[in-house]
Amino acid sequence: KAAIAAGVRVLVEEAGIKMDDIDRVYLAGGFGNHINVDSAFTIGLLPRELKGKVESIGNAAGNGAVEGLLSRRLLAQAEAIKKKIRYIELSAYPAFSDLYIDCMLFE
């Protein structure tokens, strides 16, 4: 819980945005399929500012792979997105430990 909550905060900070700037959050895979989103907000797993903006989308990786195989346009779109991605190592992020500890509380 704390690692995910702190990770969300790090990503928002690194993007140079505020939680209110986020229009939609997609939860994918088994995590996204089986999580109770209301409970995730209640325990602080997801920031309350994102309430009403979260959508579970199932097997996004599998669906994306199929779409990429079947559509050159969608494959090109995925390639363009890939070029914009920047990897952030949370364990090396200076403020992560403090954020992690702060996020351990159940409020």
Rosetta silent file (secondary structure, phi, psi, omega in degrees, C-alpha in Angstrom):
SEQUENCE: KAAIAAGVRVLVEEAGIKMDDIDRVYLAGGFGNHINVDSAFTIGLLPRELKGKVESIGNAAGNGAVEGLLSRRLLAQAEAIKKKIRYIELSAYPAFSDLYIDCMLFE
SCORE:     score description
SCORE:     0.000 S_00000001
   1 L     0.000  -50.196 -177.097    0.000    0.000    0.000 S_00000001
   2 H   -65.542  -39.582 -178.737    2.680    2.463    1.027 S_00000001
   3 H   -65.077  -42.186  179.397    4.931    1.682   -1.952 S_00000001
   4 H   -67.290  -47.249 -179.573    2.131    2.223   -4.464 S_00000001
   5 H   -60.464  -44.261  178.805    0.885    5.390   -2.777 S_00000001
   6 H   -67.354  -38.921  178.044    4.407    6.826   -2.563 S_00000001
   7 H   -60.409  -41.262  177.296    5.124    5.761   -6.156 S_00000001
   8 H   -60.735  -44.511 -179.019    2.082    7.661   -7.406 S_00000001
   9 H   -64.437  -40.018  177.828    3.265   10.778   -5.599 S_00000001
  10 H   -63.011  -45.566 -178.908    6.784   10.449   -7.037 S_00000001
  11 H   -62.357  -40.284  177.809    5.445   10.070  -10.574 S_00000001
  12 H   -64.121  -44.339  178.841    3.223   13.125  -10.218 S_00000001
  13 H   -62.113  -45.720 -179.534    6.141   15.131   -8.838 S_00000001
  14 H   -64.638  -31.198  178.476    8.481   13.956  -11.609 S_00000001
  15 H   -77.014  -12.536  179.990    5.891   14.849  -14.244 S_00000001
  16 L    71.784   30.984 -178.849    5.733   18.373  -12.816 S_00000001
  17 L  -123.586  178.365  174.201    1.974   18.223  -12.403 S_00000001
  18 L  -112.735  159.999  177.743   -0.603   18.199   -9.616 S_00000001
  19 H   -54.344  -37.847 -178.696   -3.079   15.435   -8.836 S_00000001
  20 H   -65.270  -18.961  178.897   -5.845   17.718  -10.088 S_00000001
  21 H   -76.531  -14.041 -177.051   -4.170   17.789  -13.526 S_00000001
  22 L   -83.718  124.099 -179.940   -4.828   14.056  -13.968 S_00000001
  23 L   -88.896  -34.696 -174.333   -7.970   13.305  -15.976 S_00000001
  24 L  -153.291  141.475  174.921   -7.932    9.499  -15.898 S_00000001
  25 E  -123.839  128.014  179.458   -6.035    6.661  -14.211 S_00000001
  26 E  -106.136  127.454  174.984   -6.132    3.176  -15.701 S_00000001
  27 E  -104.153  124.545 -172.881   -5.554    0.140  -13.489 S_00000001
  28 E  -116.780  169.191  175.341   -4.503   -2.887  -15.514 S_00000001
  29 H    69.466 -162.875 -179.989   -3.887   -6.596  -15.077 S_00000001
  30 H   -60.829  -37.177  177.813   -4.947   -8.706  -12.132 S_00000001
  31 H   -58.262  -50.798 -178.101   -4.391   -5.745   -9.827 S_00000001
  32 H   -68.091  -33.563 -178.609   -6.779   -3.572  -11.801 S_00000001
  33 H   -72.389  -33.293 -169.412   -9.347   -6.321  -12.287 S_00000001
  34 H  -109.825   -4.826 -178.785   -9.637   -7.364   -8.675 S_00000001
  35 L   -77.064  141.828  171.203   -9.054   -4.228   -6.652 S_00000001
  36 L   -89.468  106.412 -172.478  -11.966   -2.579   -4.887 S_00000001
  37 H   -61.661  -40.042  179.088  -11.340    1.009   -5.958 S_00000001
  38 H   -61.381  -41.751  177.903  -13.428    2.517   -3.146 S_00000001
  39 H   -65.933  -35.683  178.526  -11.410    0.551   -0.587 S_00000001
  40 H   -61.462  -37.716  176.157   -8.182    1.674   -2.273 S_00000001
  41 H   -71.250  -40.970 -177.646   -9.185    5.285   -1.641 S_00000001
  42 H   -59.701  -42.146 -177.161  -10.321    4.521    1.907 S_00000001
  43 L   -88.762   -3.801  178.566   -6.968    3.047    2.964 S_00000001
  44 L    87.635   12.059  176.364   -4.884    5.640    1.092 S_00000001
  45 L   -64.604  -41.867  176.592   -3.561    3.319   -1.602 S_00000001
  46 L  -113.769  139.542  179.552   -4.814    5.811   -4.186 S_00000001
  47 L   -63.789  137.361 -178.517   -4.869    9.575   -3.535 S_00000001
  48 H   -58.674  -26.197  179.881   -8.346   10.914   -2.808 S_00000001
  49 H   -63.425  -17.181 -178.367   -7.809   13.623   -5.447 S_00000001
  50 H   -94.944    2.168 -179.011   -8.146   10.880   -8.089 S_00000001
  51 L   -57.957  132.746 -177.990  -11.588    9.727   -6.925 S_00000001
  52 L    85.689   -1.294 -177.878  -13.913    9.390   -9.910 S_00000001
  53 L  -114.916    2.254 -174.272  -10.968    9.260  -12.326 S_00000001
  54 E  -100.517  134.374  179.461   -9.947    5.602  -11.923 S_00000001
  55 E  -135.226  129.627  174.191  -10.927    2.901  -14.405 S_00000001
  56 E   -83.503  131.437 -174.846  -10.040   -0.804  -14.372 S_00000001
  57 E  -122.166    8.307  175.005   -9.143   -1.963  -17.888 S_00000001
  58 E    74.220 -144.006 -174.161   -8.217   -5.621  -17.528 S_00000001
  59 L   -81.851   74.930 -176.265   -5.391   -7.239  -19.472 S_00000001
  60 H   -64.135  -39.213 -178.910   -4.011   -4.106  -21.121 S_00000001
  61 H   -65.120  -46.884  179.236   -0.659   -5.688  -22.023 S_00000001
  62 H   -63.641  -44.962  179.310   -2.261   -8.677  -23.723 S_00000001
  63 H   -64.382  -39.730  178.543   -4.832   -6.568  -25.529 S_00000001
  64 H   -65.304  -37.889  178.046   -2.148   -4.118  -26.643 S_00000001
  65 H   -63.927  -44.028  178.739    0.001   -6.935  -28.007 S_00000001
  66 H   -62.913  -46.396  179.774   -2.909   -8.291  -30.040 S_00000001
  67 H   -61.453  -39.561  178.851   -3.794   -4.817  -31.351 S_00000001
  68 H   -64.616  -34.237  177.738   -0.148   -4.201  -32.301 S_00000001
  69 H   -72.803  -29.905 -174.620   -0.060   -7.451  -34.258 S_00000001
  70 H   -96.065  -15.800 -174.750   -3.296   -6.675  -36.071 S_00000001
  71 L  -137.327  117.845  176.726   -2.914   -2.961  -36.795 S_00000001
  72 H   -64.475  -35.812 -179.856    0.114   -1.137  -38.192 S_00000001
  73 H   -63.782  -45.976  179.983   -1.446    2.171  -37.130 S_00000001
  74 H   -69.666  -33.364  175.774   -1.812    1.066  -33.506 S_00000001
  75 H   -64.917  -42.410  177.891    1.692   -0.434  -33.519 S_00000001
  76 H   -64.363  -37.476  177.621    3.077    2.903  -34.750 S_00000001
  77 H   -64.358  -42.346  178.119    1.106    4.679  -32.036 S_00000001
  78 H   -64.035  -40.134  178.117    2.588    2.354  -29.402 S_00000001
  79 H   -62.594  -40.419  179.038    6.100    2.998  -30.775 S_00000001
  80 H   -65.071  -40.339  177.786    5.524    6.760  -30.506 S_00000001
  81 H   -65.570  -41.855 -179.461    4.391    6.396  -26.899 S_00000001
  82 H   -56.352  -36.672 -178.233    7.393    4.180  -26.125 S_00000001
  83 H   -70.123  -19.498 -179.234    9.763    6.968  -27.182 S_00000001
  84 H   -91.602  -10.594 -174.687    8.206    9.333  -24.623 S_00000001
  85 L   -75.743  138.290  175.633    8.559    6.979  -21.657 S_00000001
  86 L  -125.216  126.461 -178.966   11.144    7.740  -18.978 S_00000001
  87 L   -79.142  134.811  176.946   12.053    5.101  -16.414 S_00000001
  88 L  -123.651  118.515  178.294   12.144    6.226  -12.783 S_00000001
  89 L   -84.974  105.330 -175.759   13.851    3.972  -10.232 S_00000001
  90 H   -61.655  -39.432 -177.612   11.827    4.563   -7.076 S_00000001
  91 H   -64.928  -21.096  179.004   14.395    3.024   -4.730 S_00000001
  92 H   -97.521   -4.198 -178.566   16.970    5.564   -5.948 S_00000001
  93 L   -74.486  124.651 -172.142   14.594    8.530   -5.740 S_00000001
  94 L   -53.133  -42.416 -175.141   15.814   10.798   -2.914 S_00000001
  95 L   -90.643   -0.652 -173.422   12.404   11.488   -1.311 S_00000001
  96 H   -61.241  -44.097 -178.065   10.928    8.013   -1.815 S_00000001
  97 H   -59.055  -44.186  179.264   11.818    6.670    1.641 S_00000001
  98 H   -66.088  -42.773  177.426   10.183    9.623    3.379 S_00000001
  99 H   -63.064  -41.573  178.778    7.101    9.413    1.174 S_00000001
 100 H   -57.530  -47.588  179.744    6.934    5.666    1.767 S_00000001
 101 H   -63.277  -44.291  178.097    6.960    6.149    5.531 S_00000001
 102 H   -59.343  -35.613 -176.051    4.319    8.892    5.304 S_00000001
 103 L   -82.737   -3.582  179.650    2.105    6.610    3.212 S_00000001
 104 L   -71.921  -23.492 -178.844    2.267    3.735    5.711 S_00000001
 105 L   -70.165  146.863  173.709   -0.448    5.319    7.816 S_00000001
 106 L  -103.608  106.268 -175.441   -4.067    4.298    7.307 S_00000001
 107 L   -99.513    0.000    0.000   -6.029    7.532    7.462 S_00000001
